[in-house]
Amino acid sequence: MSYHQPKPPLCISSIGITVCDPKRRVEFAELKIGSHTRGLHGGSVAGMTLGVTFDPVLEVIVDQFSLSVHCRHNIMGLISQKKLVDVSFTRDKLLHRSVNRDGKREFHETQGKMNIIIEIWQLRSTVDAIVRACPRFRLLVLGQTGVGKSALIQYAFKINDGHISKYMQGDIDINKQFFTTANSKFVLHDGGGFESDDSNNVSTVKDFIARRLEMPDLEDKLHAIWLCVPIPHIKGCLLENGVRDLLRSSKQVLGCDIPIVVVLTQLNLYDGPSQHSTTIAGQISEDAELTKNILHQSCVEPLEVAVDSEIPHVVVSAEDTMEDTVQQLVDVTTTNVDKYIAAEAALVAMMAQQVDIGLKIKASIVVGKKRHWKCLAAGANFTGYTMWECLSVIHADIIVTWNFDDPHQDLLGLEFKQLLLRGLDNDNQLPDMTNAPNFDFGLAVVSAIVDILTPHEFAPSVSATMGVVTPAWAHEIYQPTNINLSRIMTYIVDLTCIMQILFLLAPKWPITCPVIKLAMIAYDAASKSHVHAAIQSSVPSLVPHAHVEGDHVLNRIIELIEQHSIKVSKARDLRAKIIEMQRRLDDEWVWV
């Protein structure tokens, strides 16, 4: 069965018309697209130019359209005649004959003494559309002071503890929004806690939730609530009256429209039979079954009784395993945001969180599958664009999805992209992958980092040369050839692997140029040649299936990413292995 992928729309951001004949002036123009005609006005006083900007951009999905320019021609200054100039355009003509000028992609057409310039919007970033709909993940956190809210936010969203603590000091104002430049995809509201008879704050919280529910735009809606409740001491009370009232009231508000996750904190202070015996993800190691039953009876059952149904809940453990339990909290939250709010909000939540490497990888794949990773063998999405433009939009989507604290924008910078491009063509001696055994990508990366940072091995270079330049092929128009397909697939997998290594290297600090260089060297040493060999061996069998139902190229990209993924359960231990060695990193390490 043939598989036909529709062409992406041609996006026109502006049309400019200039008359080079002083005897002629432009009155107006008509843009005819299919059966629709759109009038274009906005000429200069002298009538020599006409310019129209489209905001939002004008999307053209037909293969051919035309422009009719209505002019007046003066003959000897006495007689004025109307003149109509019709110009036809095809989609392929505009894409293949357009050129880059001062960062803009322009098509130029001359008809007699009339110049027409059509500015084509660059390839659209998939993430931009998502972030326009939902710029930030909006979270409401509830709980009394000292219950552990600041630590949760710090671990989950990589926010400086001093900044978040300062925000939560003083009088509580649930309408006050907390933003930080360290994580642009996150906004926080603190609703405080509930004393035993604090009906006023309960009403305030309910009103805030209801008001946010009614807001029309996704970016203004509340996306999730974390209700932080300390695990009680023996014979202690889990739910204060205010908490119980909040959970019991408005089941429609809390249960259906906004995901609420109850966070049971201070497990390390729990004085049950195993108060100091927690392991990964909050599971009890000693007297496991007994403690689990007691926690279920004293914590989970009262919650379910309060709302007369099951409610998402997570037990957050002591400091030494807090990262693992916060991962579970983030995973539960994003799952419920996707279920109850919107897929865009769930994706932005995955971007905002900084504790679960698995969710970062998942978000990258979801974003890629929406547009730019699809149908690469057929070339439908990239027709008429240069390889540099194609790879740049893929690059931006991946970088923005990982959402690192990158104050100098090094990850989006020219040098980083050039280093990645240079690595695509250094594959003269690739290993034979015929009988290559499976290996642990995370362990290979950590071993490489330790070797690099060991004093006698340390050599701060990435195949050092006299400089980094963009290869000539990057400026050529994309064609769905084997070599171009291989380059794009390799770029996607390489960049995703490097993002994972950066996730290990920068758990609490901003991204810097030395850290990026270290990640690239570690990837080069750990598995880069194996990834490149696997792609090159796959491409010849993928291209013949370009027009067959099913996207084999996309599936192969995802397969390779999954094969070279650092597992969530191992990320913390892997990071611990390199944290001491990382201190050897020279802050003066530069790009080349």
Protein Blocks (a to p, Z undefined) as FASTA:
>chain_A
ZZdddddddddfbdcdddfbfkbccfbdcddehjbccddehiafkopaccdddddddddf
bfbdcddddddddehhlaccdddddddddfklmmmmpcceehiacddddehjaccddddd
ddddfklmmmmmmmbacdddeddehilmmmmmmmmnopafklmmmmmgcjddfkbccddf
klmkbccddebjadfklmklmmmmmmmmmmmmmpmblklpcfbdcdddddddehiafbaf
klmmmmmgokllmmmmpccddddehklmpccfblmlccehhiafbhklmmmmmmmmmmmm
mmmmmnopacdddddddfklmmmmmmmmmmmmmmmmmmmmomklmmmmmmmpckbmklmm
mmmmmmmmmmmmgoklnommmgoiafklmmmmmmmmmmmmnopacfkommmmmklmmmmm
mmmmmcmbccdfklgccddfklmmmmmmmmmmpmklgccdehiafbdcddfklmpccddd
fklmmmmmmmmmmmmmmmmmmmmmmmmbccdfklmmmmmmmmmmmmmmmmmmmmmmmmmm
mmmmmmggcjfklmmmmmmmmmmcccfklmmmmmmmmmmmmmmpcfkbcfZZ
